[in-house]
């Protein structure tokens, strides 16, 4: 026989002590926990992986910096200036992996850089890295070399002396690259040095025109770009 406190009913006592009620309560709690963890599992992820290779030496590039940036949603619109989302480095075999929570961005860009190499940049669409869709790729980092060109008037003819010259190579647009427009070198004392970078293993073309003593002469030479080193050339006129 139950003794019950004032204000409780026999129904209350049966539900709180019934094995059936306890079983139902356990099932309910388990369902809630499962739902919560299921929701967390279904949260979107950005997964990007791949390898970075030096195509000239045909070796993996270790310790290259990999940066993921994006045009993030801010205040109801996408910021046109990219923000850094995450960074990592390649392993000894040139591999890397990014696995982060989904972000709200209109555009994602992978930039891979290492000293003495040209950067590799790739823009990824939202569809390519949509929620829980892994993206796997391969990237090439081209090693660089340098050109040191000295242009010197060693036999002055007069104030009308003039040389025009340029260095041309098959490079992307970049800082200090050997893709200059024609440079003018006026006067009898002209002496100038140009230092620029190019892809190692390729050829740079140097073109120049000399105007002196009422005649003109055009000339061309080709320079092989060394790996991680500098090729020197001296034009005298």
N, C-alpha and C positions, 0 to 999 in steps of 0.2 A: 504494500500500500504506500502510495506516494504522499509525502507531505509537501505542500507547495506554498510558496510565499504569496502574500496578498498581491493581487494584480496580475498573476500568471494563470494560464489555462492549462488543461491537460494536453491540449494540442501542442502547445509550446514545449512541454516536457518531452512528449513523444518524438517531435522533430529533432530536438537537440540531442536525444539519446538513441535514436533509432539507427541501427547499422545501415539501413537503406539510405537514410539521410546523409550519413557520413560518406558512403560510397558515391552518392550523387555529388556531394560537395567536392570530393577528391577529383572526380571527372571534370567538374567545372573549373577547378583550379588548374588542372593539367591542360585543359583546352585554352585557357587564357594564356598560360605560359607558352604553349606551342604557337599560338597566334602571334604573340609578341616577337618571339624569335624568328618566326616565319617572315614577319614584316621586315625585321632587320636584315634577314638574308636577302630579301627581294630588293633592298635598296640598291640603286644603280652603282656600278663601278666603272672606272676607266682603267683598262688594261692594255698597255703598250709594251711590246718587247721586240728585241731584234739584235742584230750584230753590226759592228762597225769595222770596216776593212780598209787597209791601205792598198789601193789597186796597183800601184807601181811595184811595191815590194811583195805584194800578195801575202800580207800578214794581217792578223787582227790588230786593232788599235786598242791598247789597254789604257785605262785611266783617262779616257776622254770624258769631258763634261757634257752631260745630256740635260737640257733644260726644256721643260714644258711650259709654255705661256699660253694665255688665252685672253680674248676680249670679253671681260666679265660683265654680267648683268648687275647694274648699279642704279638704284633709284628708278627702276622701270624701263631703263634703256641700256644697251650694251656700250660699254666704254670703248672708244676707238683705240685707246692706248693699251697695248697688251700688258697683262700683269703676270708675274712669275707664279706658277701654280705649284711646281715641285721641281727638284733637281736630283740627279744621281750621277754615278760614274760607271764607265764600262769596266768589266772584270778583265782578267788576264787573257781570256779568250775572245775579247771584244764584245761580249754580250752585255745586255742590260735589261732591266725589267721595271716597269712602273705599274703600280696597282693602288689606286686611290679612289676615294668616294667621288661619285659623279658631281660635276660642277656645272653651274649655269653659265655657259659661254657660247658665243656665236661662232667662234673660230678658235682652233687649237693649233699651235705651231711647235714642232720639235726642232731645236737647234743643237747641233753637236759641234763642239770645238775642242781643239787641243793646240798647244804651242807648236809652231812650225808646220801647221797644216791649215788648209783652207777650210772654212766652216761649211758644214752641211746643214741645209735648212729645208724643212718640209712642212707644208700646211696640211692639216687633216680636217676633213669635213665632219660635221656632227654625225652623219650616217656611218662613217667609218669607225667611230669610237662611241657609238650609241650605247645605251645602258647594257652592261654585261656582254658586250660584243668585243672580244679580244682582237687587237690589231697587231700583226707581226710583220716586220719589215727588215730590210737590210740597207745600210747606208755606207757611202764611200767617202773617206776623207783623203783628199789629194795632198801629198806632201809638197812643200814649197822649196824653191831655190831663189837666188837673188842675182840681179844684174847690177854691176857697178860700171857705169859708162862715164868716162871723162872726155870732154870735148874742149880742145885747146888750140888757139891760134898761135902757132909757133913761128910762122913767117909772116909777120904783119905787112899788109900792103898799103893800108891807109884807112881813113875814117869810113870809107864805103864798104869795108869788109863785112861779109854777112854769111852766116851759116844757119840753115834750118834743119832740124833733125827730129826724129821721133823713134820710140821703141814700141813695137807691136807684138803682141802674143795672144794666143787663144786662151784668154782667161775671162772669168766672170767679172762683172763690175765690182771692184772692191778697193779698199784703201791701200795706197802704195803699189797698186798693180801696174805691170808694164803694158799699159794701153794708153799712152799719152797722145795728146794732139801734138802737132808740130810746134817745136820750141824755136824761137829765133835768138840767135847769138850775134849781136851787132858789134862792130868795132875791132880795132887791131889788138886789143888786150883781152879778148874774150877767153875765159877759162872757167868751165863749169862741170860739176860732177852730179850725175843723176843716179840714185839708188832706188831700185824697184824690185818687186817680187813677182814670181811666175811659178807655174806648176813644174815641179821637177820632172825630168824625163821628156820635156817638150822643147821646142825651139822658139827662140825670140828673134824677131827680125828688126834690124836697125837700119833706118833709111836716113840719108842726109844729102843736102845740096849746098855746095860752096859757091859763093859769088865773090870773086877777087880779081883785081887787075883786068877788069872788063871782060871776064869770061866766067862761065858757070860749069860746074861739074857735079854730077849726081852719082851716088854710090850706095851700095847695100851690102850688109853682111848678116850672117846668121850665127846665133849663139846657142849652144846646147846648155840647157839649164841643169845644173848639178843638184843632187839630192842633199838638202839641208846645208848647202854651201853657196858660194858666190863665184860667178864668172866675171872677169874683168876685161874691159875693152877700152882702148884709148884711140880717139880720133884726133889726128893732128892735121892741120891744113895751113 
